[in-house]
Amino acid sequence: MVAAPSYRAVCPLAVLVLAVLAAGCTPEEQQLRAPSSQRERGRLLLAQYQCGSCHTIPDVQAARGRTGPTLAAFGRRSYIAGQVPNGPEHLVRWIVAPATLVPGTIMPAMGVSPEDARDMAAYLLALE
């Protein structure tokens, strides 16, 4: 008769499996899994920086703008501004300095810090 593995033997194995699985995530998948506190901060920052004056953004106070495209389901988009592959790194750069990625864009630089942009990107990329 074979004895069942002890908790002490199984627990380190489970931790190892989870670590391997997490390491295999793409940066985009990791961003989608950003902590809810980071996504919530990003949602609040989108209101603070008044992104909703140009964009409609789900669950962001007063975000009913129509000058820019709606940001509903932004996490499903393949491209930012129709030209830049959508993902955490590009989106942060886009939020901080859009003209550096797409010269001539009408999207203004709003003085967003890279830290704030990471949180804003976490929220936007989670929108499906």
C-alpha positions, 0 to 999 in steps of 0.5 A, a space after each residue: 500500500 502506498 502512503 499519500 504524500 504529506 502536506 509538507 511534500 505537496 506544498 513546496 511542489 504546488 508553490 513550484 508549479 505556480 511559480 513556473 506557470 506565473 513565469 510563463 505569462 506574457 507581460 500582457 497576461 501579467 498586466 491583466 492580472 494586475 492587483 485590483 487595488 492597482 486597477 482601482 487606482 488607475 480608474 481613479 487616475 483616469 478621472 483625475 487626469 480628465 481623460 473622460 473629457 475626450 473619451 468614454 471610459 466605463 465606470 470612470 466618473 464623467 467620462 463621456 467624451 466623444 472627441 476620442 474613441 471610446 475606451 470600452 473593451 480596450 483590453 481586447 484591442 490589438 493596436 493603440 491609435 490603430 498603429 502601435 501594438 497594444 500591450 502594457 509597455 506601449 500603453 504606458 509610453 502612449 499615456 505618458 507621451 503619445 506623440 513619441 509613438 505616433 507623431 502628429 497624434 491629436 492625443 495630448 501629453 497630460 503630464 502623467 507620470 510613468 507610475 500613474 500611467 502603469 496604473 491607468 494602463 492596468 485598468 484600461 487593459 482589464 476592460 473587456 
